Amino acid sequence: MSGRDSFDLEAVYRRLPASLQHVACSLVGWRTERTRYALEFQRLLDEVLGRTYWAPEQLTAFRDRRLVDHLTHAARTSGFYRKRCRDAGLVPTDIRSLGDVAALPVLTKAEVQEHAAELSSANREEKTRMAHTSGTTGGALQFPVTMTAIREQWAVWWRYRWWHGIRKGTWCALFAGRAVVPVTQTEPPFWRINYPGRQVLFSGYHMSPQNLLTYVSELRHRRPPWLHGYPSLLALLANHLVDTGDDLGYDVRWVTTGAENLLPQQAAVIERALGVRPIQHYGLAEGVANISQCELDSLHVDEDFAAVEFVPTGHNGLHRIVGTNFTNPATPLVRYDTQDVALLPERASCKCGRGGRLVERIDGRLEDYVVLGNGALVGRMDHIFKDMVNVREAQIHQEEVGEITIRVVRGEAFGDEDEQAILRETAKRVGPETKITIDYWDALPRSRTGKLRFVVSDLADGSIEHPAVARV
C-alpha cells in the first residue's frame, strides 16, 4: 500500500462514526491476527518455549550456527554484503561465531535507507510483507520481512509473556501511539475495540486530566486483566489515580511496557496505582535484538532470536546495542546500530535459570513529554514519521506549552510533499490548539553518549508538574 493510499484510508476512517471505527479496528485486528499467528506460529512458539532453559553454551552454539548461515546467505544474495565483505577482506567462511563479525563495519540506519534495494536479498524463497519503522531518531525504514520471520518474532514476544502467565486471548487495554481516535474529537469514547485481537485501544492523544475520568470509567466497565503500552502513557493514568485517590475497582494482573525505556519513577507510580510491578521488554521491528524481563526482574538477551553485541561507548560502562537479524533472510541487517544504549551488570547469571546474557538497564528511548495546547501530555510521537523515508533524522523540541518545533535533517529527495506530510501527521496527533513549526538542521545535537533524544523539553521548572517524576 502506498503512502497516498494509506493516507486516504485514514481520512475515510476519521470521518466514520465511532461505531464503524470499532468495526474498522476489528477488521484490521483480524488481518493482523492472520499475519502474526497463522500457519507455523504455534510450532515456532513451541520451539522457542522449548529453548527457555537451555544452558548458555547451548544457546551460544545455536545462535552462532544461525548467524553463520545468515551471513553466508547475505553474501550470496545481496550485492551490498558482497561488497561489504570484499571491502573488509573477508569471506563468509571466516566467520564462525559472534566475535568474528567485528571484522565488518557497523551498519547505520542512514546506510539502510540509502542502500535499501541492493541490501535486500535478491533470492526470496518465501512470501514477504513490508515492515515499517520510525525509531527514536525519526528516520523511517521500509524493508521486506518474511512471514516466518514475523511469526518467529511474535513467538519470542509471546514466550516472554508466557513466563509471566499471560496467554494468547487475554483481554488487553492498549495505550500506544496509533491515532485510533480523531484528535479533533472532544467527547468520549476515547477508545476503540479490536475484538479479534482482544484489545481495548485507548487513545494516547486525549489523556488530559478531564478526559482521564472517562478512561478510568471504561476500564472499570471492561475490567481487562492486562494493561500494555508506552510507559509514559501508563504513568499518566497511574498519576491520575494517585492524584485523585481513585482506583480501577478491580485487580489488574499484569502491566507490560514496550517502545520506550521504562523509567524507575514510572515503574514506581504504576505499581503504586495499579498494584502490580510493570514488566518491560525491549524489541525492534528490525529484529536485530530482543531483551526480555523474567519473573525475577532480570533482563535477558534472547540469544536464540538475534546476534546481539554490546559495543562500549567509553562513558560510565554504557554500551551501544548492535545486532544482526538472523531470522529475516529477506533483508539481512548485519551489525546494525540500534542507536540505543544499555548498562551491563557485574553478575553473569540469574537465579531463574535462563541462559541469556543479562542487561542491567536500557538507557535508550529516554524521552520527555510534550504538553499540548489543550493541556494533555504526550510522551512519544514517533508514528508521525512512519514511512517518511526522506527524513534522515527528526527531533521534537518544546520551549512553550502548546508550541512545538520539529527539527528535521532532510534526505536528498526531501521536498515540499514531505514537509506537508510532517505538518499533517503532527496536526492529527496534537490538534489545532498546538502551534507547529518545522526547523531544518544539518545535524541534530547528541548526548554525551551519542544518543539522540526524540523529544527535548525546555519548559521552565514549575510551568507544569511533570507526570513522570511527580509524587512517586
Sequence and secondary structure as in RCSB ss.txt:
>XXXX:A:sequence
MSGRDSFDLEAVYRRLPASLQHVACSLVGWRTERTRYALEFQRLLDEVLGRTYWAPEQLTAFRDRRLVDHLTHAA
RTSGFYRKRCRDAGLVPTDIRSLGDVAALPVLTKAEVQEHAAELSSANREEKTRMAHTSGTTGGALQFPVTMTAI
REQWAVWWRYRWWHGIRKGTWCALFAGRAVVPVTQTEPPFWRINYPGRQVLFSGYHMSPQNLLTYVSELRHRRPP
WLHGYPSLLALLANHLVDTGDDLGYDVRWVTTGAENLLPQQAAVIERALGVRPIQHYGLAEGVANISQCELDSLH
VDEDFAAVEFVPTGHNGLHRIVGTNFTNPATPLVRYDTQDVALLPERASCKCGRGGRLVERIDGRLEDYVVLGNG
ALVGRMDHIFKDMVNVREAQIHQEEVGEITIRVVRGEAFGDEDEQAILRETAKRVGPETKITIDYWDALPRSRTG
KLRFVVSDLADGSIEHPAVARV
>XXXX:A:secstr
  HHHHHHHHHHHHHS HHHHHHHHHHHHHHHHHHHHSTTHHHHHHHHHHTTT  HHHHHHHHHHHHHHHHHHHH
HH HHHHHHHHHTT  GGG  SGGGGGGS  B HHHHHHTHHHHS S   S EEEEEE  TT   EEEEEEHHHH
HHHHHHHHHHHHHTT  TT  EEEE S   S TT  SS  EEEETTTTEEEE SS   HHHHHHHHHHHHHH  S
EEEE HHHHHHHHHHHHHHT   SS   EEEE SS   HHHHHHHHHHHSS  EEEEE TT S EEEE TTS EE
E TTT EEEEEE SSTTEEEEEEE TT TTS   SEEEEEEEE  S    TT   S EESEE  S    EE TTS
 EES  GGGGTT TTEEEEEEEEEETTEEEEEEEE TT  HHHHHHHHHHHHHHH TTSEEEEEE SS    TTS
   SEEE   TTSS  TTTS  
